[in-house]
């Protein structure tokens, strides 16, 4: 069922997220109703989203139930850093997930991919972070995905401390939402130009 998108979000823990402030920003500018279908699961790698698994199945079911929508917003990558996922593996997994998702729902919505690899309270793995960031570039340049925001630019006061182990502080969540807003707004403007 549809409901006001106050945190906590369904399926995604008990903490705050970037999605309510993103929706507020979009509504204020676009002046249309905004709906998010949240199928997120925290601390998951691309291996857990592959077709045949519970998360993929739930994402497909949610999409079919909701009807056509504008885009998939992909904010993920840290768990692949932890698992040392290679650039090539990340690329092939995302292509497979998107392709089979489109086949199951009957159309191919655009996917906006965030660069989301930093989790400084958990690890410092620049080589593995770079591998995932490179994978996003390859996917967006050669495989029909779209760029979302680079939330890795948010560091320092934007990140949770060692006691919280959170990705973002409250101000970091808000700033990540603004980065997503800019990406979505620019995507919609580009789409408007190509459609006209």
TATA-V562664 format. One record per backbone hydrogen bond with DSSP energy under -0.5 kcal/mol. CO is the residue of the C=O (numbers start at 1). NH is the residue of the N-H. If there is no record, write none. Layout:
<<CO:NH> <CO:NH>>
//
This chain:
<<4:6> <9:12> <18:22> <19:23> <20:24> <21:25> <22:26> <23:27> <24:28> <25:29> <26:30> <27:31> <36:38> <37:39> <41:44> <45:48> <46:49> <47:50> <50:53> <53:57> <54:58> <55:59> <56:60> <57:61> <58:62> <59:63> <60:64> <61:65> <62:66> <63:67> <70:110> <71:73> <72:74> <72:112> <73:75> <74:76> <74:114> <76:116> <77:81> <78:82> <79:83> <80:85> <81:84> <86:90> <87:91> <88:92> <89:93> <90:94> <91:95> <92:96> <93:97> <94:98> <95:99> <96:100> <97:101> <98:102> <99:103> <100:104> <101:105> <102:106> <102:107> <107:109> <110:72> <111:113> <111:146> <112:74> <112:114> <113:148> <114:116> <115:151> <115:152> <119:122> <119:123> <125:129> <126:130> <127:131> <128:132> <129:133> <130:134> <131:135> <132:136> <133:137> <134:138> <135:139> <136:140> <137:141> <138:142> <139:143> <139:145> <146:113> <149:115> <149:151> <150:153> <151:154> <153:155> <155:158> <156:159> <158:169> <161:165> <166:160> <169:173> <170:174> <171:175> <172:176> <173:177> <174:178> <175:179> <176:180> <177:181> <178:182> <179:183> <180:184> <181:185> <182:186> <183:187> <184:188> <185:189> <186:190> <187:191> <188:192> <189:193> <190:194> <191:195> <192:196>>
//
